[in-house]
């Protein structure tokens, strides 16, 4: 069977590269292009007519929901998976009513990414036969297993936790070695110490990060935060 062709639409080239590397670890898929703004995305959609698009919402020149409408008009056989920090009700509702294949909130993990693509692949393969579809194949198109549903549901962030800032903190933690204190993080990303600590403790509660007390030669021990390897 031919690999499923994927177009990545993501303004952050580093994140687009992460998507590409994740896809390369999963069999049956092939990245055929990457666009980093809305106008470029439209050109790629017209030229490539991909099987699947991984779509961000916040693009520099337009919203991903606008691109979604363009995709449906220009390449109606193309499916969409949103991968974004956007959690506003109106945006999620538009995606849901347009029948997108999945909606993944950043920061994403490889396991969540892999589950989404393999579920999409299984559903797509249900259409490859001829004649009458079996009941289990039809149910697969609209239902998930209990284990899939539990991992697919994103817990809403608690009050005071902004998804974009959270993603910024996670990305910063990934780039450092030896852990970081709340005070240092606050200085490096431009927030107060208390705000940095709130986000760090939130990541610990979600098991994205862990803490250690680091004892120096003098003074009190420092509470450092480390990102968990996934």
TIDO-489182 format. One record per residue (C-alpha): x, z, y; residue number from 1. Coordinates in steps of 0.5 Angstrom, whole numbers. Layout:
! TIDO-489182
SITE     u     w     v num
SITE     X     Z     Y NUM
...
//
This chain:
! TIDO-489182
SITE     u     w     v num
SITE     0     0     0   1
SITE     2    -2     7   2
SITE     5     4    11   3
SITE     0     7    17   4
SITE     2     4    23   5
SITE     3     9    29   6
SITE     3     9    36   7
SITE     5    15    40   8
SITE     3    16    47   9
SITE     6    22    50  10
SITE    10    23    57  11
SITE    15    28    55  12
SITE    20    24    51  13
SITE    23    30    47  14
SITE    16    31    45  15
SITE    15    24    43  16
SITE    22    24    39  17
SITE    19    31    35  18
SITE    13    27    33  19
SITE    17    21    31  20
SITE    22    26    27  21
SITE    16    29    24  22
SITE    13    23    22  23
SITE    19    20    18  24
SITE    19    26    14  25
SITE    12    24    11  26
SITE    11    18     7  27
SITE     6    13     8  28
SITE     7    12    16  29
SITE    11     8    21  30
SITE    12     9    28  31
SITE    11     2    31  32
SITE    12     4    39  33
SITE    12    10    44  34
SITE     9    10    51  35
SITE    10    15    56  36
SITE     5    13    61  37
SITE    -2    10    61  38
SITE    -1     3    64  39
SITE     5     3    59  40
SITE     0     5    53  41
SITE    -5     0    55  42
SITE     0    -6    54  43
SITE     2    -3    47  44
SITE    -5    -2    45  45
SITE    -6    -9    47  46
SITE     0   -12    43  47
SITE     0    -8    37  48
SITE    -7    -6    35  49
SITE    -4     0    31  50
SITE    -8     4    26  51
SITE    -7    11    29  52
SITE    -5    13    36  53
SITE    -2    20    37  54
SITE    -5    21    44  55
SITE    -3    26    49  56
SITE    -8    28    55  57
SITE    -4    30    61  58
SITE    -1    23    63  59
SITE     3    22    69  60
SITE    -2    16    72  61
SITE    -8    18    68  62
SITE   -12    22    63  63
SITE   -12    21    55  64
SITE   -19    21    55  65
SITE   -19    15    60  66
SITE   -14    11    55  67
SITE   -19    14    49  68
SITE   -24     9    52  69
SITE   -20     4    53  70
SITE   -18     4    46  71
SITE   -25     4    43  72
SITE   -26    -2    48  73
SITE   -20    -6    46  74
SITE   -18    -4    39  75
SITE   -24    -1    36  76
SITE   -21    -1    29  77
SITE   -15     4    32  78
SITE   -16    11    30  79
SITE   -14    17    35  80
SITE   -11    24    34  81
SITE   -10    28    40  82
SITE    -4    32    41  83
SITE    -4    36    47  84
SITE    -4    43    51  85
SITE   -11    41    54  86
SITE   -17    46    52  87
SITE   -22    45    57  88
SITE   -29    44    54  89
SITE   -31    37    57  90
SITE   -24    34    55  91
SITE   -25    37    48  92
SITE   -33    35    48  93
SITE   -31    28    50  94
SITE   -26    27    44  95
SITE   -31    30    39  96
SITE   -36    26    41  97
SITE   -32    20    41  98
SITE   -30    21    34  99
SITE   -23    23    34 100
SITE   -20    24    27 101
SITE   -17    31    30 102
SITE   -15    35    36 103
SITE    -8    39    35 104
SITE    -6    44    41 105
SITE     1    44    43 106
SITE     5    48    41 107
SITE     4    45    34 108
SITE     8    46    28 109
SITE    10    41    22 110
SITE     5    44    17 111
SITE     0    43    22 112
SITE     2    36    24 113
SITE     3    34    16 114
SITE    -4    37    14 115
SITE    -7    33    20 116
SITE    -4    26    18 117
SITE    -5    27    10 118
SITE   -12    29    11 119
SITE   -13    23    16 120
SITE    -9    18    10 121
SITE   -14    21     5 122
SITE   -20    19     9 123
SITE   -17    12    11 124
SITE   -16    11     4 125
SITE   -23    12     2 126
SITE   -25     6     5 127
SITE   -20     1     1 128
SITE   -25     0    -5 129
SITE   -31    -4    -5 130
SITE   -38    -3    -7 131
SITE   -41     4    -7 132
SITE   -37    10    -5 133
SITE   -37    16    -9 134
SITE   -41    22    -6 135
SITE   -34    26    -6 136
SITE   -31    21    -2 137
SITE   -37    21     3 138
SITE   -36    28     3 139
SITE   -29    28     5 140
SITE   -30    24    11 141
SITE   -34    29    14 142
SITE   -32    36    11 143
SITE   -25    40    10 144
SITE   -23    45     5 145
SITE   -24    52     6 146
SITE   -16    52     7 147
SITE   -16    46    11 148
SITE   -21    49    16 149
SITE   -18    56    16 150
SITE   -11    52    19 151
SITE   -15    47    23 152
SITE   -19    52    27 153
SITE   -15    54    33 154
SITE   -16    61    36 155
SITE   -17    61    43 156
SITE   -11    64    47 157
SITE   -13    71    50 158
SITE   -14    72    57 159
SITE    -8    71    62 160
SITE    -5    66    57 161
SITE    -4    59    59 162
SITE    -3    54    54 163
SITE     2    50    58 164
SITE     6    56    60 165
SITE     6    58    53 166
SITE     9    51    51 167
SITE    14    52    56 168
SITE    16    59    54 169
SITE    16    56    46 170
SITE    21    50    48 171
SITE    25    55    52 172
SITE    26    59    46 173
SITE    28    54    42 174
SITE    34    51    46 175
SITE    37    58    46 176
SITE    41    62    41 177
SITE    42    69    41 178
SITE    35    71    43 179
SITE    33    73    50 180
SITE    30    78    54 181
SITE    24    78    58 182
SITE    28    79    65 183
SITE    32    73    63 184
SITE    27    69    61 185
SITE    23    70    67 186
SITE    29    68    72 187
SITE    30    62    68 188
SITE    23    59    68 189
SITE    21    62    74 190
SITE    16    67    73 191
SITE    16    75    74 192
SITE    19    80    68 193
SITE    12    82    67 194
SITE     9    75    66 195
SITE    15    73    61 196
SITE    14    79    57 197
SITE     7    78    56 198
SITE     8    71    54 199
SITE    13    74    49 200
SITE     9    79    46 201
SITE     4    74    45 202
SITE     8    70    41 203
SITE    10    76    37 204
SITE     3    77    35 205
SITE     2    70    33 206
SITE     8    70    29 207
SITE    12    65    33 208
SITE    17    70    35 209
SITE    20    76    33 210
SITE    24    82    37 211
SITE    31    86    36 212
SITE    34    91    39 213
SITE    41    89    41 214
SITE    46    95    42 215
SITE    52    93    47 216
SITE    58    97    48 217
SITE    55   101    54 218
SITE    48   103    57 219
SITE    41   102    53 220
SITE    40    97    48 221
SITE    36    91    50 222
SITE    30    88    47 223
SITE    31    81    45 224
SITE    26    75    43 225
SITE    28    70    38 226
SITE    24    64    36 227
SITE    22    64    29 228
SITE    25    58    25 229
SITE    19    53    22 230
//
